[in-house]
Amino acid sequence: MQILAWGSTYYLPAVLAEPIARDTGWPLAWIVGGLSVGLLVAALASPRVGAVIQARGGRPVLALAALVLAAGLTILGLAPSLPVFLAGWVLLGFGMGCGLYDPAYATLGRLYGANARSAITHLTLLGGFASTVCWPLSAFLAAQVGWRGACFAYAGLHLAVTLPLVLAFIPPAPGTAATARSGVQAAPSLEPGQRRAVLLMMGVLVLGGAIMALVSVHLITLLQARGVALEAAVTYGGLIGPSQVAARLIEIAGRGRYHPLWTLTAAFTLVGLGLSLLAAHWSDIALALILYGAGNGVYSIARGTVPLALFGPDHYAGLVGRLARPGLVAQAAAPPLGAVLFSRLGADGLWAALALMALANLGLIAGLWWQKGRLRSG
C-alpha cells in the first residue's frame, strides 16, 4: 500500500506536473502547489486520524485511505479547471493523512505494541521503493494514456490492489470493540517530562520534514547553480534512493539491539555531514548525497520507532497523529520558502541553511537523550 500511496500522491507531481501544464496551460507553480495543499490537509487531519486508530485500529482508516485516494485521483483526472484540480488535492490530502507512513506506523503500534519496531522498519524499507517503482510507471502511463489516464490508472490500482490488500491482511486491532463503543478516546494526558520530550520530538520532525522537502524539490536546481549539467544532476539525485534502502537494510541487520534514539542520532549525523560537505563546495558530490540519502533513509524509521520507545505503546497511535501535524506543515511550507531563500541568498546560502538546520536538529536530539534519562529516572 505504501508504494502506491506515496507514488500516487507525494511523488506524482515530479513526473506529471509538466505534462499537465503543457496540456492545460495552468501555471506550473499552482500545479506543483497542489501537493502543498494536500500536505496541509493531511496535517489538519493527522491528530484526528491518530485518535481514531487509537480507538478503533488502523484497518478501517487504511481502507478509507484507499477509497479517498481513488476518489481524489479521479477528480484530478476529470478536472476541467485549476480550482477543481486543487479540490482533488484537498481530497488527496485527506487520503494522505489516512494512508501514508504515520497512520501506518500507528496501525502497527496498535497491532504489535512494544514489538512494533521490526514491522515499522520493514514497512519503511518497502516504502522506500515508491519513487523507484512509480516514477517510471507514471512516465509510462503519461506517454501511453496521458496524464489524465495516469490518474485514472492509479485510482483503479487503489481500488483493485490497495483496498483488497488492506482488508485481507490487516486484522482488527485488539480491544477495538470496547473502545469503539465508548467513542474516540481523548488525547492522553502527559507528565511534564513527557510533554517536554513531545515538544522536542515535534521540533525534530519540523526541521527534518523541512530539510527533506527542500532537498527533494530544489536539489536539481541547487546542483545546476553549482555548474553541474542537468543530466549529471539527475544522476547524482538518483543516488539518494539506493542509499536510503541500503541504510534501512543495515538498520534491519541490527535487529533492534540498540535504542531508536541511536538511529535518529545517526540519521542526522549523516544528513548534517552530507549537507555540510555540499555547503562547503566539497568536490565529491556523489559521496555527500550518499551520506545524505543514508541519513534520510533511517530517519524515516526513527520517526516511527523513537516515539514508541520513549512513550510506550499504550497511547502510541494517538501520539503519532499529534506529532505528524507540525512535520507535515513544514513539508508543505518549506519548498516555497526555499525558493525565496534561493532567490535572495543563492545556492550557497540555501545549502548553508540546510546544513545549519541539520546541525540544529542534532541539538534537539541531544535534548531527547537528556530527557530520556529523566523519564527513566522518573
C-alpha positions in Angstrom: 0.0 0.0 0.0 2.8 2.5 0.9 4.4 2.2 -2.5 1.1 3.1 -4.3 0.1 5.7 -1.7 3.4 7.6 -1.9 3.7 7.1 -5.6 0.3 8.4 -6.5 0.5 11.5 -4.2 3.8 12.8 -2.9 5.8 11.7 -6.0 3.1 12.3 -8.6 3.9 16.0 -9.5 7.5 15.2 -10.2 6.5 13.4 -13.3 3.1 14.7 -14.2 3.4 18.4 -13.5 5.0 19.3 -16.8 2.6 17.3 -18.9 -0.4 18.8 -17.0 1.0 22.3 -17.6 1.6 21.7 -21.3 -1.9 20.2 -21.8 -3.9 22.7 -19.8 -1.9 25.9 -19.7 -2.3 26.1 -15.9 0.6 27.7 -14.1 3.2 25.2 -13.2 3.7 26.7 -9.7 0.0 26.1 -9.0 0.1 22.5 -10.3 3.1 21.7 -8.1 1.4 23.6 -5.3 -1.4 21.1 -5.2 1.0 18.9 -3.2 1.4 21.6 -0.6 -2.4 21.9 -0.4 -2.6 18.1 0.1 0.1 18.2 2.8 -1.7 20.9 4.7 -4.9 19.0 4.7 -3.0 15.9 5.8 -1.6 17.9 8.7 -5.0 19.1 9.8 -6.4 15.5 9.7 -3.5 13.7 11.3 -4.3 14.2 15.0 -7.9 13.0 14.5 -6.7 10.1 12.4 -4.3 9.0 15.1 -7.1 9.2 17.7 -9.4 7.1 15.6 -6.6 4.5 15.1 -6.0 4.5 18.8 -9.7 3.8 19.5 -10.6 1.5 16.6 -7.5 0.3 15.0 -6.0 1.1 11.6 -7.8 -1.3 9.3 -10.8 0.9 8.7 -8.7 4.0 8.4 -6.3 2.5 5.8 -9.3 1.1 3.9 -10.8 4.6 3.8 -7.5 5.9 2.6 -7.6 3.7 -0.4 -11.1 4.8 -1.3 -10.4 8.5 -0.7 -7.1 8.4 -2.7 -9.0 6.7 -5.6 -11.7 9.5 -5.5 -9.1 12.3 -5.3 -7.2 10.9 -8.3 -10.4 10.5 -10.3 -11.1 14.2 -9.6 -7.6 15.1 -10.8 -8.2 13.1 -14.0 -11.5 14.7 -14.7 -10.6 18.3 -13.6 -11.7 20.8 -16.2 -10.2 23.8 -14.4 -7.4 24.6 -11.9 -9.8 25.1 -9.0 -11.3 21.6 -9.5 -7.7 20.2 -9.8 -6.8 21.8 -6.5 -10.1 20.4 -4.9 -8.8 17.0 -6.0 -5.7 17.6 -4.0 -7.8 18.5 -0.9 -9.3 15.1 -1.1 -5.9 13.5 -1.8 -4.6 15.3 1.3 -7.1 13.7 3.5 -6.2 10.3 1.9 -2.5 11.0 2.6 -3.4 11.8 6.2 -5.1 8.4 6.5 -2.7 6.3 4.4 1.0 7.4 4.5 3.7 6.5 7.0 2.2 8.0 10.2 -1.1 6.2 10.1 0.7 3.0 9.0 3.0 3.3 12.0 0.1 4.0 14.3 -1.7 0.9 12.9 1.4 -1.3 13.5 1.7 0.1 17.0 -1.9 -0.8 17.8 -1.4 -4.3 16.4 2.1 -5.2 17.9 2.5 -2.8 20.8 6.1 -2.6 22.1 7.2 -5.2 19.5 6.2 -3.0 16.5 9.7 -1.7 15.8 10.6 -4.6 13.4 7.4 -4.2 11.5 7.9 -0.4 11.2 11.4 -0.9 9.9 10.3 -3.5 7.3 7.4 -1.3 6.2 9.8 1.7 5.7 12.2 -0.5 3.7 9.4 -1.4 1.2 8.0 2.1 1.1 11.5 3.3 0.0 10.8 1.8 -3.4 7.9 4.2 -4.1 9.8 6.6 -6.3 11.7 3.7 -7.9 8.5 2.0 -8.9 6.1 4.9 -9.5 8.2 7.5 -11.3 8.8 5.1 -14.3 5.2 3.9 -14.0 3.9 7.4 -14.1 6.1 8.3 -17.1 5.0 5.2 -18.9 1.3 5.9 -18.2 1.6 9.5 -19.2 3.2 8.5 -22.5 0.6 5.8 -23.2 -2.7 7.3 -21.9 -1.9 10.9 -21.0 -1.7 12.4 -17.5 -5.5 12.1 -17.0 -5.3 8.4 -17.9 -2.4 8.0 -15.5 -4.5 9.5 -12.6 -7.4 7.1 -13.5 -5.0 4.2 -13.6 -3.7 5.0 -10.1 -7.3 5.3 -8.9 -8.0 1.9 -10.3 -4.9 0.4 -8.6 -6.0 1.7 -5.2 -9.4 0.0 -5.7 -8.1 -3.2 -7.2 -4.9 -3.7 -5.2 -4.6 -1.4 -2.2 -8.1 -1.9 -0.8 -8.2 -5.7 -1.1 -4.7 -5.9 0.5 -5.8 -3.9 3.5 -8.9 -5.9 4.0 -7.2 -9.2 3.5 -4.0 -8.8 5.5 -4.6 -6.1 8.2 -6.5 -7.6 11.1 -8.7 -5.7 13.5 -6.7 -4.2 16.4 -7.0 -5.9 19.8 -9.6 -4.4 22.1 -11.3 -2.2 19.4 -14.8 -3.4 20.2 -14.8 -1.8 23.6 -13.1 1.4 22.6 -15.4 1.7 19.5 -18.4 1.5 21.8 -17.0 4.3 24.0 -16.1 6.5 21.1 -12.8 8.0 20.0 -10.5 8.5 23.0 -9.4 11.9 24.1 -5.7 12.7 23.8 -3.7 11.2 26.6 -2.6 13.4 29.5 1.2 13.6 29.7 3.5 14.3 32.6 5.7 17.5 32.3 8.8 15.5 31.4 6.8 13.7 28.6 5.4 17.0 27.3 9.0 18.3 27.0 10.0 15.2 25.1 7.0 15.5 22.8 7.9 19.2 22.1 11.5 18.2 21.3 10.3 15.4 19.0 8.0 17.8 17.2 11.0 20.1 16.7 12.9 17.3 15.2 10.1 16.4 12.9 9.6 20.1 11.8 13.3 20.5 10.9 13.5 17.0 9.4 10.4 17.5 7.3 11.6 20.9 6.1 15.0 19.6 5.1 13.7 16.6 3.2 11.1 18.7 1.4 13.6 21.4 0.4 16.2 18.9 -0.9 13.6 16.8 -2.8 12.2 19.9 -4.6 15.3 22.0 -5.1 18.2 19.6 -5.4 18.5 19.6 -9.2 18.3 23.4 -9.2 20.9 23.8 -6.5 23.3 21.4 -8.3 22.8 23.2 -11.6 23.6 26.5 -9.9 26.9 25.0 -9.0 27.6 24.4 -12.7 26.5 20.7 -12.8 24.8 19.8 -16.1 21.2 18.6 -15.9 22.0 15.0 -16.8 24.7 14.8 -14.2 22.5 16.5 -11.6 19.7 13.9 -12.2 22.3 11.1 -11.9 23.5 12.5 -8.6 20.0 12.8 -7.4 19.4 9.1 -8.3 22.0 8.1 -5.7 19.7 9.1 -2.8 17.1 6.3 -3.3 19.6 3.4 -3.2 21.4 5.0 -0.3 18.1 5.1 1.7 17.4 1.5 1.0 21.0 0.4 1.9 20.8 2.3 5.2 17.5 0.7 6.1 18.9 -2.7 5.4 21.7 -2.0 7.8 19.1 -1.0 10.4 17.2 -4.2 9.8 20.5 -6.2 10.3 20.9 -4.5 13.7 17.7 -6.4 14.8 16.8 -3.7 17.2 19.7 -4.3 19.6 20.1 -0.5 20.4 17.7 2.3 21.3 16.0 4.0 18.4 17.5 7.3 19.5 20.8 6.0 18.2 19.1 5.6 14.8 17.8 9.1 15.0 21.2 10.4 16.0 22.9 8.5 13.2 20.3 9.8 10.7 21.0 13.5 11.3 24.8 13.0 11.8 24.8 11.6 8.2 22.4 14.2 6.9 24.3 17.0 8.5 27.6 15.7 7.2 26.4 15.3 3.7 24.8 18.8 3.6 27.8 20.4 5.3 30.1 18.9 2.6 27.8 20.3 -0.1 27.7 23.7 1.6 31.5 23.7 1.8 31.8 23.0 -2.0 33.2 19.5 -1.4 34.3 18.2 -4.8 32.8 14.7 -4.3 29.1 15.5 -4.7 28.2 11.8 -5.0 29.7 11.0 -1.6 27.8 13.9 0.0 24.5 12.8 -1.4 25.1 9.2 -0.5 25.6 10.3 3.1 22.5 12.5 3.0 20.5 9.7 1.4 21.6 7.1 4.0 20.6 9.5 6.8 17.3 10.3 5.2 16.6 6.5 4.9 17.0 5.7 8.6 15.3 9.0 9.6 12.1 7.6 8.2 12.4 4.6 10.5 13.3 6.7 13.6 10.2 8.8 13.1 8.1 5.8 13.9 10.3 4.0 16.4 11.5 6.8 18.7 8.0 7.8 20.0 7.2 4.1 20.6 10.4 3.7 22.7 10.1 6.9 24.6 6.3 6.9 25.4 5.4 3.2 25.1 2.6 1.6 23.1 -0.5 2.5 25.2 -1.2 5.8 23.5 1.2 5.5 20.6 -1.3 5.7 17.8 -2.9 8.9 19.1 0.5 10.5 19.8 1.8 9.7 16.3 -1.1 11.6 14.9 -0.4 14.6 17.0 3.3 14.5 16.2 2.7 14.3 12.4 0.9 17.6 12.1 3.8 20.1 12.5 6.1 18.0 10.3 3.5 17.9 7.5 3.0 21.7 7.8 6.8 22.1 7.5 6.9 19.9 4.4 4.1 22.0 2.8 5.7 25.4 3.6 9.4 24.6 3.0 9.5 24.4 -0.8 8.1 27.9 -1.5 10.1 29.4 1.4 13.2 27.7 0.0 12.5 29.3 -3.4 12.5 32.7 -1.7 15.8 31.9 0.1 17.3 30.7 -3.2 16.3 33.9 -5.0 17.8 36.1 -2.2 20.8 34.2 -0.9 21.7 32.0 -3.9 22.6 28.3 -3.9 25.4 28.8 -1.3 23.0 30.4 1.2 20.4 27.7 0.8 23.0 24.9 1.2 24.3 26.7 4.3 20.7 27.0 5.7 20.1 23.3 5.1 23.3 22.3 6.9 22.5 24.6 9.9 19.0 23.1 10.2 20.5 19.6 10.3 23.0 20.6 13.0 20.2 22.3 15.0 18.3 19.0 14.8 21.3 17.3 16.4 20.9 19.7 19.3 17.2 18.8 19.7 18.2 15.1 19.6 20.7 15.7 22.4 17.8 17.2 24.3 15.8 14.0 23.7 18.7 11.9 25.1 18.8 14.1 28.2 15.0 13.8 28.5 15.2 10.0 28.1 17.4 9.8 31.2 14.9 11.9 33.1 11.9 9.9 32.0 13.7 6.7 33.1 14.7 8.2 36.5 11.2 9.5 37.0 
